Amino acid sequence: MPFSTISNILNKNLQKKSGLAKQIQATLVCEEFDKIIKEKWGDKIINKIKAMYFKDNILTIASLSSVASQEIKLHEKKILETINLKFENIVEKIRYLI
């Protein structure tokens, strides 16, 4: 018997009922962004920039540092590619709150 991922089970069971699957997916996209940032820049930047929410295919991030935002902008294309590989091309762009 093959194993199913939690996201597959949730998508099948909850998407029709309440739209909860979209909320879960949004949370997973935000967590993936934070994970990518931490892996690439470490703890020094993770305290200055954070994914806030994902809505209408736009990932909104908040930044306490314009330098950190600029660094993310320089690598935005690669970050979006990495997220979209995992979540099947759902993130179109990143919006910055500075």
Backbone as CSV, one residue per row, in Angstrom:
resi,resn,N_x,N_y,N_z,CA_x,CA_y,CA_z,C_x,C_y,C_z
1,MET,0.839,-1.177,0.000,0.000,0.000,0.000,0.886,1.243,0.000
2,PRO,0.783,2.089,-1.006,1.628,3.290,-1.056,1.164,4.330,-0.046
3,PHE,2.127,5.097,0.418,1.828,6.172,1.355,1.448,7.432,0.598
4,SER,0.551,8.195,1.162,0.159,9.489,0.599,0.677,10.588,1.511
5,THR,1.058,11.699,0.898,1.501,12.822,1.712,0.286,13.473,2.375
6,ILE,0.539,14.169,3.443,-0.543,14.843,4.162,-1.227,15.864,3.261
7,SER,-0.433,16.578,2.454,-1.040,17.585,1.579,-1.978,16.948,0.554
8,ASN,-1.632,15.773,0.043,-2.527,15.092,-0.897,-3.830,14.679,-0.228
9,ILE,-3.727,14.168,0.974,-4.928,13.764,1.707,-5.800,14.974,2.010
10,LEU,-5.159,16.057,2.479,-5.913,17.268,2.788,-6.577,17.845,1.550
11,ASN,-5.839,17.869,0.446,-6.420,18.406,-0.786,-7.649,17.614,-1.214
12,LYS,-7.590,16.323,-1.130,-8.713,15.487,-1.545,-9.915,15.646,-0.621
13,ASN,-9.671,15.673,0.668,-10.759,15.647,1.633,-11.315,17.016,2.010
14,LEU,-10.475,18.030,2.037,-10.913,19.312,2.569,-11.209,20.375,1.523
15,GLN,-10.632,20.230,0.356,-10.790,21.271,-0.647,-12.253,21.474,-1.013
16,LYS,-12.975,20.427,-1.144,-14.378,20.531,-1.512,-15.231,21.057,-0.363
17,LYS,-14.830,20.777,0.852,-15.666,21.090,2.005,-15.571,22.544,2.456
18,SER,-14.371,23.073,2.602,-14.300,24.368,3.278,-13.257,25.343,2.740
19,GLY,-12.490,24.962,1.778,-11.422,25.837,1.310,-10.238,25.848,2.249
20,LEU,-10.245,24.961,3.213,-9.156,24.884,4.184,-7.841,24.515,3.518
21,ALA,-7.914,23.769,2.436,-6.698,23.369,1.731,-5.923,24.589,1.226
22,LYS,-6.623,25.617,0.764,-5.948,26.837,0.300,-5.232,27.533,1.448
23,GLN,-5.859,27.555,2.600,-5.240,28.191,3.765,-4.002,27.414,4.200
24,ILE,-4.094,26.105,4.158,-2.952,25.272,4.531,-1.821,25.467,3.528
25,GLN,-2.164,25.498,2.251,-1.164,25.705,1.223,-0.487,27.072,1.385
26,ALA,-1.241,28.094,1.711,-0.679,29.425,1.933,0.327,29.400,3.083
27,THR,-0.021,28.705,4.134,0.882,28.582,5.275,2.155,27.841,4.882
28,LEU,2.010,26.787,4.095,3.173,26.022,3.660,4.084,26.847,2.747
29,VAL,3.509,27.687,1.906,4.308,28.561,1.040,5.114,29.534,1.904
30,CYS,4.474,30.119,2.902,5.177,31.054,3.796,6.300,30.350,4.555
31,GLU,6.029,29.148,5.025,7.052,28.393,5.742,8.216,28.037,4.826
32,GLU,7.909,27.712,3.580,8.962,27.375,2.616,9.845,28.589,2.338
33,PHE,9.243,29.757,2.198,10.023,30.978,1.990,10.972,31.200,3.174
34,ASP,10.440,31.110,4.379,11.271,31.315,5.572,12.413,30.290,5.629
35,LYS,12.123,29.062,5.239,13.135,28.003,5.228,14.238,28.317,4.213
36,ILE,13.848,28.758,3.029,14.825,29.104,1.990,15.725,30.242,2.459
37,ILE,15.120,31.254,3.062,15.882,32.404,3.556,16.875,31.968,4.622
38,LYS,16.439,31.141,5.538,17.320,30.689,6.613,18.460,29.843,6.064
39,GLU,18.167,28.980,5.093,19.215,28.141,4.516,20.251,28.977,3.766
40,LYS,19.804,29.999,3.060,20.706,30.788,2.225,21.509,31.807,3.038
41,TRP,20.861,32.488,3.990,21.522,33.572,4.721,21.708,33.313,6.213
42,GLY,21.110,32.297,6.727,21.302,31.963,8.133,20.469,32.807,9.080
43,ASP,20.820,32.728,10.348,20.039,33.382,11.396,20.138,34.901,11.379
44,LYS,21.173,35.463,10.780,21.338,36.914,10.821,20.253,37.651,10.050
45,ILE,19.666,37.030,9.041,18.626,37.702,8.253,17.218,37.253,8.650
46,ILE,17.095,36.067,9.195,15.761,35.522,9.494,15.035,36.376,10.540
47,ASN,15.773,37.102,11.358,15.149,37.986,12.348,14.712,39.317,11.747
48,LYS,15.090,39.579,10.495,14.772,40.855,9.862,13.753,40.754,8.734
49,ILE,13.470,39.538,8.274,12.542,39.380,7.161,11.711,38.120,7.365
50,LYS,10.417,38.206,7.046,9.512,37.084,7.306,8.353,37.108,6.329
51,ALA,7.958,35.929,5.883,6.765,35.816,5.035,5.541,36.061,5.914
52,MET,4.670,36.963,5.479,3.486,37.300,6.257,2.266,36.508,5.812
53,TYR,1.984,36.528,4.496,0.845,35.775,3.982,0.977,35.557,2.481
54,PHE,0.193,34.610,1.995,0.151,34.289,0.576,-1.299,34.340,0.136
55,LYS,-1.588,35.249,-0.814,-2.962,35.430,-1.274,-2.941,35.877,-2.732
56,ASP,-3.847,35.359,-3.525,-3.966,35.716,-4.941,-2.644,35.543,-5.681
57,ASN,-1.935,34.484,-5.369,-0.658,34.119,-6.003,0.462,35.118,-5.740
58,ILE,0.310,35.939,-4.710,1.339,36.909,-4.328,1.789,36.605,-2.897
59,LEU,3.077,36.411,-2.747,3.672,36.178,-1.431,4.085,37.528,-0.862
60,THR,3.523,37.895,0.271,3.836,39.168,0.908,4.797,38.919,2.056
61,ILE,5.900,39.669,2.037,6.885,39.537,3.103,7.071,40.889,3.791
62,ALA,7.401,40.836,5.068,7.677,42.046,5.844,9.172,42.070,6.152
63,SER,9.722,43.269,6.117,11.147,43.413,6.353,11.415,44.562,7.316
64,LEU,12.320,44.327,8.230,12.765,45.370,9.146,14.015,46.066,8.622
65,SER,14.510,45.594,7.489,15.759,46.119,6.951,15.649,46.271,5.441
66,SER,15.942,47.465,4.967,15.933,47.680,3.517,17.066,46.902,2.852
67,VAL,18.151,46.691,3.560,19.267,45.908,3.035,18.834,44.457,2.840
68,ALA,18.121,43.905,3.798,17.630,42.536,3.687,16.641,42.420,2.522
69,SER,15.775,43.397,2.366,14.822,43.397,1.248,15.541,43.433,-0.083
70,GLN,16.567,44.255,-0.178,17.334,44.359,-1.415,18.020,43.033,-1.734
71,GLU,18.524,42.383,-0.722,19.169,41.081,-0.919,18.171,40.052,-1.445
72,ILE,16.963,40.070,-0.911,15.912,39.161,-1.390,15.547,39.509,-2.831
73,LYS,15.432,40.789,-3.142,15.099,41.207,-4.511,16.148,40.733,-5.515
74,LEU,17.407,40.752,-5.110,18.468,40.295,-5.998,18.347,38.807,-6.317
75,HIS,17.800,38.047,-5.386,17.670,36.600,-5.551,16.214,36.160,-5.734
76,GLU,15.336,37.094,-6.008,13.899,36.805,-6.080,13.557,35.725,-7.102
77,LYS,14.148,35.797,-8.272,13.830,34.828,-9.325,14.148,33.408,-8.870
78,LYS,15.300,33.212,-8.274,15.701,31.879,-7.800,14.802,31.418,-6.656
79,ILE,14.448,32.322,-5.764,13.556,31.971,-4.647,12.201,31.529,-5.182
80,LEU,11.650,32.291,-6.138,10.355,31.922,-6.729,10.435,30.581,-7.445
81,GLU,11.523,30.342,-8.155,11.688,29.052,-8.837,11.688,27.902,-7.834
82,THR,12.392,28.074,-6.736,12.474,27.031,-5.716,11.105,26.757,-5.102
83,ILE,10.382,27.805,-4.762,9.043,27.631,-4.184,8.104,27.002,-5.203
84,ASN,8.150,27.470,-6.430,7.233,26.966,-7.457,7.527,25.529,-7.863
85,LEU,8.754,25.080,-7.708,9.052,23.669,-7.950,8.314,22.790,-6.955
86,LYS,8.245,23.253,-5.743,7.593,22.471,-4.688,6.075,22.589,-4.733
87,PHE,5.550,23.756,-5.134,4.106,24.004,-5.077,3.457,24.214,-6.445
88,GLU,4.072,23.726,-7.485,3.475,23.700,-8.820,3.083,25.076,-9.356
89,ASN,4.043,25.999,-9.372,3.885,27.318,-10.013,2.691,28.125,-9.518
90,ILE,2.603,28.315,-8.224,1.483,29.101,-7.700,1.880,30.514,-7.293
91,VAL,3.170,30.752,-7.057,3.612,32.078,-6.633,4.054,32.872,-7.866
92,GLU,3.372,33.974,-8.134,3.699,34.799,-9.293,4.723,35.879,-8.972
93,LYS,4.608,36.460,-7.773,5.560,37.504,-7.400,5.621,37.665,-5.893
94,ILE,6.604,38.433,-5.475,6.792,38.742,-4.053,6.484,40.228,-3.868
95,ARG,5.705,40.531,-2.848,5.402,41.909,-2.484,6.128,42.215,-1.183
96,TYR,6.731,43.376,-1.122,7.561,43.744,0.034,6.863,44.800,0.887
97,LEU,6.836,44.562,2.186,6.381,45.550,3.162,7.611,45.975,3.955
98,ILE,8.003,47.220,3.755,9.231,47.692,4.421,8.876,48.732,5.457
